[in-house]
Amino acid sequence: MQHSRMTDGGPEARWHAVRAYAGFWIRFWAYLIDLIVLGSLSMLIIRPLFRATGLEIGASGIFAPYQITTAAVFFLYFVLMTKFFGQTVGKMVTGIRVIRRDGGPLDWGTVLFREWIGRFLSKTLPVLYWIVGFTPKKEAVHDFIADTLVIHEERYMNERVPAAAEPSGLQDGPAV
C-alpha cells in the first residue's frame, strides 16, 4: 500500500481536469489538412495571378518568384492563423489548438519563433518532430523552446496532484 500512496499522490491528493495534449497523429492529420488548404490557395489564387501577370511558374530554384511567393504564403498562413486564432484550419478541423505553457495569450515572438524556427527544424531534421510521440505532454522540439503546448479543445484528462504541490491557479489546467 505504501507504494501506491507514493505513485497516486497520497491520501491528500485530488484529481483535477486538465486539457488533453494532442499527440503525433492528430497533429499529423491537422498538418495534412493545412497542406491541402495551402495547395488549394496556390492552385486557385497564386497560379492564376502569376499567369495573368505573365510571371513564370515553372522556373526552377528556390529563389524563383513562384517559389518565394508560395513559401511566403505558407509561412504567413501558419503565423497569422496561429497568432489570431491559436490554430490553423487543420487544427480547427481536428479540434486542437496551440497555447502558451503558462496559459497566457500567444505573443508575436512566441508565434514567430514556433512557426519559423520550429518549421525549419522539423523540415531539416524530421526526427525532432517524432519526439511528440514520446514526451509526456506530447511536445515537439519547437514546443519546448517556444514554451507552447498543443491541446485538444474539448477533451480533458484527469490528473492526480498532491494537495501540497497543487498550485492555486492551475486547478482547471491552462487557460485558453
Secondary structure, DSSP 8 states (H G I E B T S, - for coil): -HHHHHHHT-TT-EEEEEEEE--HHHHHHHHHHHHHHHHHHIIIIIHHHHHHHT--SS--STTSHHHHHHHHHHHHHHHHHHHHHSS-HHHHHHTEEEEETTS----HHHHHIIIIIHHHHHHH-THHHHGGGGSTT---HHHHHHTEEEEEEEEEEEEEE-GGG--TT-TT-S--
